[in-house]
Amino acid sequence: MRPALQSRLQPFGTTIFSEMTRLAQEHGAVNLAQGFPDFEGPRSLVDAAIKALRSGDNQYARSQGHPDLVKAIAGRRRDDTGLEYDPMSEVGVFAGATEGIAASLMGMLEPGDEVILIETLYDSYPAICDLAGAVQKYI
């Protein structure tokens, strides 16, 4: 029988987020470890999402993000920082930060590459580096 997790994933266990969520639920505490808002999103955003769903605009976007979205992000970055980014090759949109970090590091790292990690750090960095076969150096 095949294990539930492949051998390369078994050493990682749970993340700090799942542990803090468990503890918060167990003790009836407020979970400050991650975003659990107790308020609704902006009405304008909810209305825009409903409008988009009703319009039939439901096709997959390119994997790096919808062209209009990456152009808007690059424009905002330019306006805020003065830095220019090519929206079609230098801006990516991900479902979450961990997914974005994993995709970026897996795309850049080769087995044996050294990665400098500054402690205290986000607990997904070591696991992602391990999966990429990178050697971790902590400072």
Secondary structure, DSSP 8 states (H G I E B T S, - for coil): ---SS-TTTGGG---HHHHHHHHHHHHT----SS---SS---HHHHHHHHHHHHHT------TT--HHHHHHHHHHHHHHH-----TTTS----SSHHHHHHHHHHHH--TT-EEEE-SS--THHHHHHHHHT-EEEE-
